Each structure stands twice: as C-alpha cells, then as structure tokens.
Amino acid sequence: EHFTFAAEEGDLLEAQIILGDIYRRRGGEGDKNQAIKYYQRAAEKNSAKAFHYLGVLHLKQKGTLEGSESVTAEYFKCAADLGYAEAQFIIGESFYYGTLFQKDLNQALNYLNP
C-alpha cells in the first residue's frame, strides 16, 4: 500500500521498481501488465533495471507491449548502455549469434567486455 502510494502519487523511482519486481514475480497476466506499467514509469526516468525487465517481459509476452523484436532489442540496449550487466551480456550475445541484431562480432565484444 505504501509502495503503491509512493509509486503513484510520489512518483518515486525505487517504489516503481519494487512494485514492478513484485508484480513480475507473481506471474499472473494482470500482474505482468502491472509490472509493465511500473517498469515503464521507471524507464521514463532512465532506470537501467526497468529497461532490462521490460525487455525480459517483452520476450516472454509478445503482444503485451507494442512492436516486435526491435522493441525487445531496444529495451535491452537501453539497459546495457546504462551499464546494466545482464543486459550487456544479452546484447553482446545477440550480436554474437545474430538473434536480436544482425551478427557483428565487434559489437559483441564491445558489450561482452565493457
């Protein structure tokens, strides 16, 4: 209840991240949508963790968020560029194997060895 107030009324980044984490872990469809809502608010404040988990949720729920793989890639890239290590690994691996991005070994190395 306090986190919801802080996230909604106080617009506090940490409360938005915590609520996003709580709803993401619950696992229900409505919970995932709530997680997306709070992560999107946190992403507006350039939260690397929020961008990362928006990418994760987008991969798991194609169609819940607008767009396709390019949206997923953009979320992960934003998180990686903000220094989020898990996202850097995912982006590096994606460049290496050519999954979310066109295969590019130089870019892969840039993200895998920041």
Protein Blocks (a to p, Z undefined) as FASTA:
>chain_A
ZZmmmmmmnopaklmmmmmmmmmmnopaklmmmmmmmmmmmmmnopaklmmmmmmmmmmm
ghjagcdfklmmmmmmmmmmnopaklmmmmmmmmmnopmpccdfklmmmmmmZZ
